[in-house]
Amino acid sequence: MRSVRPICEVLFYFLLLAYEAGVRAYMQRSRGEGIKAQRPRESTPGWLEADKFATLARSHAMNAAMVATTFDSAADEETEIALKYLQQRFSI
């Protein structure tokens, strides 16, 4: 089971990369629509916040993946931090 942990962390990291790319696409779309309408959209600040949390979550997931290769329990802490950042987006 311990030997599978690094693989799971890497998969989590790649899922977060995809999530972050999606958030950025929506953020850029929101900004573009605001520019076309010549006024800021209500959704843009939420997407900016989501982008910030996605970036932080990805960073901690990357740290967890690196630490998991040494079977260190710090990988659990990094993963928990990444999950908390993802959860914060939904509490906005």
N, CA, C and O atoms as a printed pandas DataFrame, in Angstrom:
     atom_number atom_name residue_name chain_id  residue_number  x_coord  y_coord  z_coord
0              1         N          MET        A               1    0.826   -1.191    0.000
1              2        CA          MET        A               1    0.000    0.000    0.000
2              3         C          MET        A               1    0.873    1.259    0.000
3              4         O          MET        A               1    0.558    2.240   -0.673
4              5         N          ARG        A               2    1.948    1.224    0.743
5              6        CA          ARG        A               2    2.820    2.395    0.814
6              7         C          ARG        A               2    3.474    2.704   -0.525
7              8         O          ARG        A               2    3.749    3.865   -0.830
8              9         N          SER        A               3    3.721    1.678   -1.321
9             10        CA          SER        A               3    4.383    1.916   -2.605
10            11         C          SER        A               3    3.439    2.567   -3.620
11            12         O          SER        A               3    3.902    3.139   -4.607
12            13         N          VAL        A               4    2.132    2.489   -3.393
13            14        CA          VAL        A               4    1.158    3.099   -4.291
14            15         C          VAL        A               4    0.956    4.575   -3.968
15            16         O          VAL        A               4    0.492    5.336   -4.817
16            17         N          ARG        A               5    1.293    4.983   -2.768
17            18        CA          ARG        A               5    1.066    6.359   -2.316
18            19         C          ARG        A               5    1.660    7.410   -3.241
19            20         O          ARG        A               5    0.956    8.350   -3.609
20            21         N          PRO        A               6    2.933    7.293   -3.635
21            22        CA          PRO        A               6    3.482    8.317   -4.537
22            23         C          PRO        A               6    2.716    8.416   -5.856
23            24         O          PRO        A               6    2.565    9.506   -6.407
24            25         N          ILE        A               7    2.237    7.286   -6.359
25            26        CA          ILE        A               7    1.473    7.300   -7.604
26            27         C          ILE        A               7    0.166    8.065   -7.404
27            28         O          ILE        A               7   -0.235    8.854   -8.259
28            29         N          CYS        A               8   -0.489    7.830   -6.283
29            30        CA          CYS        A               8   -1.742    8.541   -5.979
30            31         C          CYS        A               8   -1.505   10.043   -5.859
31            32         O          CYS        A               8   -2.311   10.841   -6.338
32            33         N          GLU        A               9   -0.409   10.425   -5.227
33            34        CA          GLU        A               9   -0.092   11.844   -5.083
34            35         C          GLU        A               9    0.151   12.494   -6.441
35            36         O          GLU        A               9   -0.269   13.628   -6.675
36            37         N          VAL        A              10    0.822   11.782   -7.325
37            38        CA          VAL        A              10    1.074   12.319   -8.666
38            39         C          VAL        A              10   -0.240   12.461   -9.431
39            40         O          VAL        A              10   -0.446   13.457  -10.124
40            41         N          LEU        A              11   -1.124   11.481   -9.314
41            42        CA          LEU        A              11   -2.430   11.573   -9.965
42            43         C          LEU        A              11   -3.229   12.760   -9.421
43            44         O          LEU        A              11   -3.863   13.487  -10.185
44            45         N          PHE        A              12   -3.197   12.953   -8.105
45            46        CA          PHE        A              12   -3.874   14.095   -7.492
46            47         C          PHE        A              12   -3.306   15.399   -8.049
47            48         O          PHE        A              12   -4.056   16.332   -8.336
48            49         N          TYR        A              13   -1.993   15.462   -8.200
49            50        CA          TYR        A              13   -1.337   16.642   -8.751
50            51         C          TYR        A              13   -1.832   16.918  -10.174
51            52         O          TYR        A              13   -2.127   18.064  -10.513
52            53         N          PHE        A              14   -1.926   15.877  -11.007
53            54        CA          PHE        A              14   -2.377   16.073  -12.384
54            55         C          PHE        A              14   -3.845   16.479  -12.443
55            56         O          PHE        A              14   -4.230   17.272  -13.302
56            57         N          LEU        A              15   -4.654   15.956  -11.559
57            58        CA          LEU        A              15   -6.053   16.384  -11.499
58            59         C          LEU        A              15   -6.148   17.860  -11.125
59            60         O          LEU        A              15   -6.980   18.593  -11.660
60            61         N          LEU        A              16   -5.294   18.286  -10.210
61            62        CA          LEU        A              16   -5.282   19.699   -9.833
62            63         C          LEU        A              16   -4.780   20.583  -10.973
63            64         O          LEU        A              16   -5.242   21.714  -11.126
64            65         N          LEU        A              17   -3.849   20.083  -11.766
65            66        CA          LEU        A              17   -3.403   20.846  -12.939
66            67         C          LEU        A              17   -4.574   21.087  -13.891
67            68         O          LEU        A              17   -4.747   22.189  -14.410
68            69         N          ALA        A              18   -5.368   20.053  -14.111
69            70        CA          ALA        A              18   -6.528   20.195  -14.993
70            71         C          ALA        A              18   -7.552   21.149  -14.389
71            72         O          ALA        A              18   -8.117   21.984  -15.096
72            73         N          TYR        A              19   -7.794   21.031  -13.088
73            74        CA          TYR        A              19   -8.732   21.921  -12.404
74            75         C          TYR        A              19   -8.262   23.364  -12.512
75            76         O          TYR        A              19   -9.050   24.263  -12.804
76            77         N          GLU        A              20   -6.977   23.576  -12.274
77            78        CA          GLU        A              20   -6.416   24.931  -12.340
78            79         C          GLU        A              20   -6.549   25.507  -13.751
79            80         O          GLU        A              20   -6.857   26.688  -13.908
80            81         N          ALA        A              21   -6.321   24.692  -14.764
81            82        CA          ALA        A              21   -6.460   25.159  -16.145
82            83         C          ALA        A              21   -7.908   25.539  -16.440
83            84         O          ALA        A              21   -8.162   26.533  -17.121
84            85         N          GLY        A              22   -8.847   24.764  -15.939
85            86        CA          GLY        A              22  -10.256   25.080  -16.135
86            87         C          GLY        A              22  -10.656   26.370  -15.456
87            88         O          GLY        A              22  -11.378   27.185  -16.032
88            89         N          VAL        A              23  -10.193   26.558  -14.239
89            90        CA          VAL        A              23  -10.494   27.790  -13.502
90            91         C          VAL        A              23   -9.914   28.992  -14.237
91            92         O          VAL        A              23  -10.565   30.030  -14.354
92            93         N          ARG        A              24   -8.693   28.846  -14.727
93            94        CA          ARG        A              24   -8.071   29.959  -15.461
94            95         C          ARG        A              24   -8.831   30.281  -16.740
95            96         O          ARG        A              24   -8.971   31.447  -17.109
96            97         N          ALA        A              25   -9.318   29.255  -17.407
97            98        CA          ALA        A              25  -10.088   29.489  -18.638
98            99         C          ALA        A              25  -11.364   30.272  -18.331
99           100         O          ALA        A              25  -11.705   31.213  -19.048
100          101         N          TYR        A              26  -12.065   29.885  -17.272
101          102        CA          TYR        A              26  -13.279   30.613  -16.895
102          103         C          TYR        A              26  -12.958   32.028  -16.432
103          104         O          TYR        A              26  -13.712   32.961  -16.708
104          105         N          MET        A              27  -11.835   32.189  -15.728
105          106        CA          MET        A              27  -11.438   33.508  -15.264
106          107         C          MET        A              27  -11.148   34.423  -16.457
107          108         O          MET        A              27  -11.594   35.571  -16.488
108          109         N          GLN        A              28  -10.404   33.912  -17.432
109          110        CA          GLN        A              28  -10.082   34.709  -18.611
110          111         C          GLN        A              28  -11.339   35.025  -19.427
111          112         O          GLN        A              28  -11.474   36.113  -19.985
112          113         N          ARG        A              29  -12.242   34.066  -19.485
113          114        CA          ARG        A              29  -13.504   34.314  -20.193
114          115         C          ARG        A              29  -14.302   35.412  -19.502
115          116         O          ARG        A              29  -14.868   36.286  -20.159
116          117         N          SER        A              30  -14.344   35.362  -18.180
117          118        CA          SER        A              30  -15.074   36.372  -17.421
118          119         C          SER        A              30  -14.460   37.754  -17.628
119          120         O          SER        A              30  -15.172   38.741  -17.812
120          121         N          ARG        A              31  -13.143   37.809  -17.597
121          122        CA          ARG        A              31  -12.468   39.096  -17.839
122          123         C          ARG        A              31  -12.746   39.610  -19.244
123          124         O          ARG        A              31  -13.019   40.794  -19.440
124          125         N          GLY        A              32  -12.673   38.703  -20.224
125          126        CA          GLY        A              32  -12.919   39.093  -21.613
126          127         C          GLY        A              32  -14.333   39.607  -21.824
127          128         O          GLY        A              32  -14.546   40.592  -22.530
128          129         N          GLU        A              33  -15.292   38.937  -21.211
129          130        CA          GLU        A              33  -16.683   39.381  -21.319
130          131         C          GLU        A              33  -16.864   40.740  -20.644
131          132         O          GLU        A              33  -17.642   41.571  -21.113
132          133         N          GLY        A              34  -16.153   40.964  -19.555
133          134        CA          GLY        A              34  -16.217   42.258  -18.878
134          135         C          GLY        A              34  -15.642   43.370  -19.734
135          136         O          GLY        A              34  -16.166   44.484  -19.752
136          137         N          ILE        A              35  -14.574   43.069  -20.437
137          138        CA          ILE        A              35  -13.964   44.056  -21.331
138          139         C          ILE        A              35  -14.909   44.381  -22.481
139          140         O          ILE        A              35  -15.067   45.541  -22.863
140          141         N          LYS        A              36  -15.542   43.331  -23.034
141          142        CA          LYS        A              36  -16.497   43.562  -24.131
142          143         C          LYS        A              36  -17.681   44.406  -23.661
143          144         O          LYS        A              36  -18.159   45.276  -24.390
144          145         N          ALA        A              37  -18.147   44.147  -22.450
145          146        CA          ALA        A              37  -19.302   44.885  -21.917
146          147         C          ALA        A              37  -18.887   46.231  -21.337
147          148         O          ALA        A              37  -19.744   47.030  -20.958
148          149         N          GLN        A              38  -17.601   46.490  -21.263
149          150        CA          GLN        A              38  -17.036   47.723  -20.718
150          151         C          GLN        A              38  -17.437   47.948  -19.264
151          152         O          GLN        A              38  -17.613   49.084  -18.824
152          153         N          ARG        A              39  -17.579   46.856  -18.532
153          154        CA          ARG        A              39  -17.823   46.932  -17.098
154          155         C          ARG        A              39  -17.399   45.602  -16.492
155          156         O          ARG        A              39  -17.490   44.565  -17.149
156          157         N          PRO        A              40  -16.939   45.621  -15.258
157          158        CA          PRO        A              40  -16.522   44.356  -14.636
158          159         C          PRO        A              40  -17.706   43.426  -14.397
159          160         O          PRO        A              40  -18.803   43.878  -14.067
160          161         N          ARG        A              41  -17.481   42.144  -14.564
161          162        CA          ARG        A              41  -18.527   41.159  -14.306
162          163         C          ARG        A              41  -18.514   40.783  -12.832
163          164         O          ARG        A              41  -17.474   40.828  -12.175
164          165         N          GLU        A              42  -19.673   40.414  -12.327
165          166        CA          GLU        A              42  -19.782   40.021  -10.923
166          167         C          GLU        A              42  -19.003   38.744  -10.624
167          168         O          GLU        A              42  -18.549   38.549   -9.497
168          169         N          SER        A              43  -18.847   37.887  -11.606
169          170        CA          SER        A              43  -18.195   36.600  -11.376
170          171         C          SER        A              43  -16.669   36.685  -11.357
171          172         O          SER        A              43  -16.013   35.781  -10.841
172          173         N          THR        A              44  -16.100   37.745  -11.904
173          174        CA          THR        A              44  -14.648   37.820  -12.033
174          175         C          THR        A              44  -13.917   37.732  -10.695
175          176         O          THR        A              44  -12.955   36.969  -10.608
176          177         N          PRO        A              45  -14.309   38.461   -9.645
177          178        CA          PRO        A              45  -13.584   38.318   -8.378
178          179         C          PRO        A              45  -13.625   36.884   -7.820
179          180         O          PRO        A              45  -12.651   36.426   -7.222
180          181         N          GLY        A              46  -14.729   36.190   -8.014
181          182        CA          GLY        A              46  -14.819   34.800   -7.568
182          183         C          GLY        A              46  -13.855   33.894   -8.310
183          184         O          GLY        A              46  -13.245   32.999   -7.725
184          185         N          TRP        A              47  -13.724   34.141   -9.620
185          186        CA          TRP        A              47  -12.789   33.339  -10.399
186          187         C          TRP        A              47  -11.341   33.658  -10.025
187          188         O          TRP        A              47  -10.492   32.767  -10.017
188          189         N          LEU        A              48  -11.060   34.920   -9.717
189          190        CA          LEU        A              48   -9.706   35.281   -9.266
190          191         C          LEU        A              48   -9.373   34.568   -7.955
191          192         O          LEU        A              48   -8.261   34.073   -7.772
192          193         N          GLU        A              49  -10.340   34.522   -7.056
193          194        CA          GLU        A              49  -10.156   33.834   -5.776
194          195         C          GLU        A              49   -9.984   32.330   -5.996
195          196         O          GLU        A              49   -9.131   31.702   -5.368
196          197         N          ALA        A              50  -10.785   31.760   -6.878
197          198        CA          ALA        A              50  -10.680   30.326   -7.189
198          199         C          ALA        A              50   -9.316   30.010   -7.783
199          200         O          ALA        A              50   -8.733   28.970   -7.479
200          201         N          ASP        A              51   -8.805   30.899   -8.627
201          202        CA          ASP        A              51   -7.479   30.698   -9.221
202          203         C          ASP        A              51   -6.402   30.706   -8.147
203          204         O          ASP        A              51   -5.482   29.889   -8.173
204          205         N          LYS        A              52   -6.518   31.624   -7.211
205          206        CA          LYS        A              52   -5.539   31.697   -6.122
206          207         C          LYS        A              52   -5.543   30.395   -5.317
207          208         O          LYS        A              52   -4.484   29.836   -5.033
208          209         N          PHE        A              53   -6.730   29.918   -4.954
209          210        CA          PHE        A              53   -6.818   28.687   -4.167
210          211         C          PHE        A              53   -6.352   27.476   -4.967
211          212         O          PHE        A              53   -5.724   26.577   -4.408
212          213         N          ALA        A              54   -6.648   27.436   -6.260
213          214        CA          ALA        A              54   -6.212   26.311   -7.094
214          215         C          ALA        A              54   -4.689   26.276   -7.195
215          216         O          ALA        A              54   -4.084   25.204   -7.156
216          217         N          THR        A              55   -4.082   27.435   -7.322
217          218        CA          THR        A              55   -2.620   27.504   -7.401
218          219         C          THR        A              55   -1.986   27.044   -6.094
219          220         O          THR        A              55   -1.012   26.292   -6.106
220          221         N          LEU        A              56   -2.535   27.494   -4.969
221          222        CA          LEU        A              56   -2.013   27.065   -3.669
222          223         C          LEU        A              56   -2.202   25.564   -3.465
223          224         O          LEU        A              56   -1.303   24.888   -2.964
224          225         N          ALA        A              57   -3.355   25.046   -3.844
225          226        CA          ALA        A              57   -3.618   23.617   -3.703
226          227         C          ALA        A              57   -2.651   22.801   -4.552
227          228         O          ALA        A              57   -2.121   21.788   -4.098
228          229         N          ARG        A              58   -2.422   23.247   -5.789
229          230        CA          ARG        A              58   -1.488   22.532   -6.665
230          231         C          ARG        A              58   -0.078   22.545   -6.100
231          232         O          ARG        A              58    0.633   21.544   -6.170
232          233         N          SER        A              59    0.321   23.665   -5.546
233          234        CA          SER        A              59    1.658   23.769   -4.962
234          235         C          SER        A              59    1.830   22.773   -3.811
235          236         O          SER        A              59    2.854   22.096   -3.716
236          237         N          HIS        A              60    0.829   22.692   -2.946
237          238        CA          HIS        A              60    0.917   21.749   -1.823
238          239         C          HIS        A              60    0.818   20.301   -2.305
239          240         O          HIS        A              60    1.447   19.416   -1.724
240          241         N          ALA        A              61    0.049   20.055   -3.343
241          242        CA          ALA        A              61   -0.037   18.700   -3.895
242          243         C          ALA        A              61    1.304   18.279   -4.485
243          244         O          ALA        A              61    1.703   17.120   -4.367
244          245         N          MET        A              62    1.995   19.214   -5.117
245          246        CA          MET        A              62    3.311   18.915   -5.658
246          247         C          MET        A              62    4.292   18.586   -4.527
247          248         O          MET        A              62    5.084   17.649   -4.635
248          249         N          ASN        A              63    4.229   19.358   -3.454
249          250        CA          ASN        A              63    5.073   19.056   -2.297
250          251         C          ASN        A              63    4.744   17.690   -1.720
251          252         O          ASN        A              63    5.642   16.937   -1.345
252          253         N          ALA        A              64    3.454   17.367   -1.648
253          254        CA          ALA        A              64    3.034   16.062   -1.125
254          255         C          ALA        A              64    3.567   14.937   -1.996
255          256         O          ALA        A              64    4.008   13.908   -1.484
256          257         N          ALA        A              65    3.530   15.125   -3.305
257          258        CA          ALA        A              65    4.024   14.092   -4.220
258          259         C          ALA        A              65    5.521   13.863   -4.025
259          260         O          ALA        A              65    5.988   12.724   -4.047
260          261         N          MET        A              66    6.261   14.941   -3.834
261          262        CA          MET        A              66    7.706   14.791   -3.623
262          263         C          MET        A              66    8.007   14.122   -2.287
263          264         O          MET        A              66    8.876   13.254   -2.207
264          265         N          VAL        A              67    7.295   14.521   -1.248
265          266        CA          VAL        A              67    7.528   13.959    0.081
266          267         C          VAL        A              67    7.065   12.499    0.138
267          268         O          VAL        A              67    7.664   11.691    0.848
268          269         N          ALA        A              68    6.024   12.160   -0.588
269          270        CA          ALA        A              68    5.493   10.792   -0.566
270          271         C          ALA        A              68    6.498    9.782   -1.101
271          272         O          ALA        A              68    6.440    8.605   -0.745
272          273         N          THR        A              69    7.416   10.227   -1.948
273          274        CA          THR        A              69    8.415    9.294   -2.482
274          275         C          THR        A              69    9.358    8.795   -1.403
275          276         O          THR        A              69    9.988    7.749   -1.564
276          277         N          THR        A              70    9.463    9.535   -0.298
277          278        CA          THR        A              70   10.324    9.114    0.812
278          279         C          THR        A              70    9.527    8.443    1.924
279          280         O          THR        A              70   10.075    8.124    2.979
280          281         N          PHE        A              71    8.227    8.228    1.688
281          282        CA          PHE        A              71    7.321    7.603    2.662
282          283         C          PHE        A              71    7.250    8.390    3.966
283          284         O          PHE        A              71    7.055    7.818    5.039
284          285         N          ASP        A              72    7.409    9.701    3.860
285          286        CA          ASP        A              72    7.341   10.592    5.021
286          287         C          ASP        A              72    5.881   10.938    5.299
287          288         O          ASP        A              72    5.099   11.137    4.369
288          289         N          SER        A              73    5.517   11.010    6.571
289          290        CA          SER        A              73    4.129   11.329    6.933
290          291         C          SER        A              73    3.783   12.795    6.639
291          292         O          SER        A              73    2.613   13.173    6.694
292          293         N          ALA        A              74    4.766   13.606    6.334
293          294        CA          ALA        A              74    4.501   15.002    5.983
294          295         C          ALA        A              74    3.674   15.098    4.699
295          296         O          ALA        A              74    3.044   16.124    4.445
296          297         N          ALA        A              75    3.673   14.046    3.896
297          298        CA          ALA        A              75    2.860   14.037    2.682
298          299         C          ALA        A              75    1.390   14.142    3.041
299          300         O          ALA        A              75    0.622   14.784    2.325
300          301         N          ASP        A              76    0.982   13.512    4.155
301          302        CA          ASP        A              76   -0.413   13.601    4.603
302          303         C          ASP        A              76   -0.786   15.041    4.924
303          304         O          ASP        A              76   -1.868   15.506    4.565
304          305         N          GLU        A              77    0.106   15.739    5.596
305          306        CA          GLU        A              77   -0.147   17.127    5.978
306          307         C          GLU        A              77   -0.269   18.016    4.734
307          308         O          GLU        A              77   -1.160   18.861    4.651
308          309         N          GLU        A              78    0.622   17.820    3.785
309          310        CA          GLU        A              78    0.588   18.626    2.559
310          311         C          GLU        A              78   -0.699   18.365    1.782
311          312         O          GLU        A              78   -1.302   19.293    1.243
312          313         N          THR        A              79   -1.113   17.118    1.727
313          314        CA          THR        A              79   -2.343   16.777    1.021
314          315         C          THR        A              79   -3.551   17.400    1.714
315          316         O          THR        A              79   -4.454   17.912    1.052
316          317         N          GLU        A              80   -3.567   17.356    3.037
317          318        CA          GLU        A              80   -4.673   17.964    3.792
318          319         C          GLU        A              80   -4.743   19.467    3.547
319          320         O          GLU        A              80   -5.833   20.024    3.414
320          321         N          ILE        A              81   -3.602   20.117    3.487
321          322        CA          ILE        A              81   -3.564   21.559    3.208
322          323         C          ILE        A              81   -4.122   21.829    1.808
323          324         O          ILE        A              81   -4.903   22.760    1.614
324          325         N          ALA        A              82   -3.717   21.010    0.838
325          326        CA          ALA        A              82   -4.213   21.179   -0.526
326          327         C          ALA        A              82   -5.734   21.033   -0.564
327          328         O          ALA        A              82   -6.417   21.816   -1.224
328          329         N          LEU        A              83   -6.256   20.046    0.133
329          330        CA          LEU        A              83   -7.709   19.846    0.172
330          331         C          LEU        A              83   -8.420   21.018    0.837
331          332         O          LEU        A              83   -9.507   21.406    0.409
332          333         N          LYS        A              84   -7.821   21.582    1.872
333          334        CA          LYS        A              84   -8.440   22.736    2.542
334          335         C          LYS        A              84   -8.522   23.934    1.610
335          336         O          LYS        A              84   -9.509   24.670    1.625
336          337         N          TYR        A              85   -7.487   24.133    0.796
337          338        CA          TYR        A              85   -7.539   25.234   -0.170
338          339         C          TYR        A              85   -8.641   25.007   -1.197
339          340         O          TYR        A              85   -9.322   25.951   -1.598
340          341         N          LEU        A              86   -8.818   23.772   -1.619
341          342        CA          LEU        A              86   -9.898   23.480   -2.558
342          343         C          LEU        A              86  -11.260   23.706   -1.915
343          344         O          LEU        A              86  -12.172   24.214   -2.566
344          345         N          GLN        A              87  -11.407   23.341   -0.664
345          346        CA          GLN        A              87  -12.667   23.522    0.042
346          347         C          GLN        A              87  -12.960   24.999    0.289
347          348         O          GLN        A              87  -14.127   25.390    0.311
348          349         N          GLN        A              88  -11.942   25.822    0.473
349          350        CA          GLN        A              88  -12.148   27.249    0.721
350          351         C          GLN        A              88  -12.821   27.908   -0.468
351          352         O          GLN        A              88  -13.579   28.861   -0.286
352          353         N          ARG        A              89  -12.576   27.442   -1.658
353          354        CA          ARG        A              89  -13.192   28.026   -2.836
354          355         C          ARG        A              89  -14.707   27.914   -2.778
355          356         O          ARG        A              89  -15.415   28.802   -3.254
356          357         N          PHE        A              90  -15.203   26.839   -2.204
357          358        CA          PHE        A              90  -16.627   26.623   -2.173
358          359         C          PHE        A              90  -17.308   27.298   -0.978
359          360         O          PHE        A              90  -18.534   27.287   -0.869
360          361         N          SER        A              91  -16.514   27.879   -0.093
361          362        CA          SER        A              91  -17.093   28.583    1.040
362          363         C          SER        A              91  -17.141   30.089    0.816
363          364         O          SER        A              91  -17.517   30.843    1.714
364          365         N          ILE        A              92  -16.765   30.524   -0.373
365          366        CA          ILE        A              92  -16.760   31.970   -0.694
366          367         C          ILE        A              92  -18.190   32.443   -0.882
367          368         O          ILE        A              92  -18.419   33.621   -1.157
